[in-house]
């Protein structure tokens, strides 16, 4: 579809900001939290590279982005900042316990542009 319409595909990954959470099982130092976030960003970049090579090789223009923060807020901010025309995202995230994840629900409910939901990421053969 991107090729047909000459669209740019933005591949966005949002790492949740762990420093924003209250302590779960004790306090972690900020340096430890930063190491976890950096590891997650590295893994996200690897996964993005894999997905882009496999599914976007025919796409003329795509751009990968990794940000840290509240996932729904960051996606909604990204839509406005980049002038996105349409969002395609999974209905469920990593946990996938419900029919629609909380991030997906927030994006669908608050997006200024159409949102296309695809099946659970676990069921997609990346």
N, C-alpha and C positions, 0 to 999 in steps of 0.2 A: 504494500500500500504506500509506503514511504517513497519507493521508487516511482510509482505511478504519478504521485502528486509532487514530486520533487521536495519532499519534506526532510527536515533534519530530525533524527531520532536522538533523544537524550536518554541516556541510561543512568539512572540516579539510584544510589544506595545511601541510605541514612543509617548511620551508626548511632544508636541511642546514647545520649549523654549520661554516663553512669555517675558523674559527679553531682548530677541533679537529684539523685535518689537519696533517701534516708538510708542509714546503715541497715543491712539485713541481718547479718550474723556477726556483727562487730564492725568496726571502722577500718577502712583501707586508707592508706595514705594516698595523697593526690598523685604521687609519682607512680604508684602501683596501678591506679585507675587509668592514668595516661598510657601506661604500657599495654593494658588490656585494650584500650581504644585503638592504639596504634596497630596492635596485632589484628584487630577486627578490620581496620581499614586496609591492611595488607592483604588479608584473605578476601575482602570484598573486591579489591583491584584484580586479584587473580581470577575470581569468579566472573567479574565483568569482562575481562579479557577473553575468557573461555566462551562466554555467551555471545559476545560480539563476533568472535572468529567463526563460531558455528552458525549463528542466526542472522548476522548482519553483513556477511561478506559481499552481498550484492547491493547493499545500501550505499548510496553515493556519499552521504554525509551522516556521521553519527558522532556523538560527543559523550564521553563518560565523566560522571561527577560523583564524588563521595563527600558527604557532609556529616557533621555530628550535631545532634540535637533531638528534639521531639520529632519523631517520624512524620506524623500527620502535618504538623506545623511547617516543617521543612519542605515537605512536598508542596503544600499550598503556597508557601512563599516562593518556591522555585517556579511554579506555574506562572505567577505574576512577573517575577524577575526576568524570566527568559521569554515571556510572551507565548507560552505553550498554547496550542490550539485544541489538543486532545490528550488525555492521559490513558494509558493502558497499564493496568496493574493486576496483581493476583488478588483474589478474594480473601485469601487467608495468608497469614505470614508464617513465621517459623513454628509457632505453637499449633495453629490450625485446629483448635478445639471446637470452634463454633462455625456455623455456616458462613459467616462473614466476620473477618477480623476487625478489631476496634480501629486500627489505622485506616483500613479500607472504608469502614463506615463513616469515619470523620471526613475523609477525602471526598467521598461521594456526596455527603451532606453539605459540604462547604465549598466545593470546587466551582470556580466561575466558568469552567469549560466542561464538555462532556467527558465522562469517565467510562471506559470500557473495562469490564471485569473479566478476567480469565480464570480458569480453574486453579485450584490449589497448586502452589509451586512444587510440592512433593510429587504431584501426578504428572508434571511436565518433564519430559526426557531432555535435560540439558546436556 
